[in-house]
């Protein structure tokens, strides 16, 4: 009997989850740009975006009186009216701003990313440790598409029951 929780329905469950993920990605690709226009879109058609809220991002180049200049990820320098703390040159910044017809921004909210590399390492190292522990204890059975617990010696490559040494 094939029930919703049976091993025989595993492929169907995986296909349903993958289809749901694809639908969510397509929905975000269609609706996201309209809900959150970016600086690149506004730069292409300044008249249509003048006075509208947009999302921006890039690297802080230098502070200027009344604001700062940042370089977008496309390499364009943009003047923004808003405040940042001293000493943040070179840090990545993102946020929301009102686009002006002259190509400058009035910053509404921003975030400067400090110590990006250290934060990424702090997130990846525990993940690698958990993966290493997991794969020492379990092995993947491609025929049944499941992870099986290794037998003997705490998953250190000792042959499982029924296998030749």
Buried (B, 14 or more C-beta within 10 A) or exposed (E): EEEEEEEEEEEEEEEEEEEEEEEEEEEEEEEEEEEEBBBBBBBEEEEEBBEEBBBBBBBBBEBEEEBBBBBBEEEEEBBBBBEBEEEBBEBBBBBBBBBBEEBBBBBEEBEBBEEEEEEEEEEEEEEEEEEEEEEBEBBEEEEEEEEEEBBEEEBEEEEEEEEEE
